């Protein structure tokens, strides 16, 4: 059976450029790959045909011989380009041809293509975390605060290149700048990070004496941070590009500031609401009156206490709570009354309280009858 024309197999015109031949081969290889045509018994044979065609046409010498003599150029034991026994049927040549389509089929999974596409970019610097404690007053009003952050910064001697005198790194001789090396075993090609350059595709011949070739040095930096009003414990503030410097001129990471609001001596916070207990004298609770309560902004608010107020009664001060972090109305402040029982009474005060008690019983016969019943019960128990 006569062989089909190599150009026809790849779907390109005779005299096509190297890029056109490669593009045609990749298209056909994707269509005819056996793994994608399990139900087509002819796919494997067709796949071998296009690989044979590409093995010849991708090589300038072989292509020239084929254009002149056709398939006869590779018959009679000459092999590919006159190499005895070196025809496409050799395992090494098949693996070489197959590796060209390997990138298109599995390139994303392996992390990059050929021709330098697999080379990693300069390593990005690490993100940093800084824990910042603020008072509730600071969280209410916001503040501008200067913090000191120990971090890695770009080396000033080599300007981040890692090379002495700021010289440019050179292409890695092991991977030729691709950042990856390949090992071919049969039909499979295994790709791994280059051990010489750690995937960067470049090496430094003369490392910088200041940073040891890292392109960065340790230093404590002072940063001014704007803490917005309304922050609470767990709020995270991101400062882009203020993290560690990248390796060998790589981009810096970010700095994340985590806020912790200290516990307050008076107020308890629930979101934008504030709660506090306010002591009230017994007479004020009974007769009613006005009291002053502290507010988080450092001022004081006058509150009217209704007569007959009991301990535990809550009262609302609208808009006296915490501001909302992302805008909106401020929260409210809730005060809980705590009626105080007087202590260390003078004789006169005790006398007045007894008169008050007697008056209360006289004014409330039902109450007096109740207490008399209780007194009679205890007397009977003693008898």
Helices and strands as residue ranges (DSSP letters): H 6-10, H 18-32, G 34-36, H 43-57, H 60-69, G 70-74, G 80-82, H 91-110, E 128-134, H 136-141, E 143-154, G 164-166, E 170-171, E 180-185, E 188-193, E 202-203, E 216-227, E 236-239, G 247-249, E 255-261, E 268-270, E 273-281, H 282-287, E 289-294, E 300-305, E 314-317, E 333-340, H 347-363, H 365-382
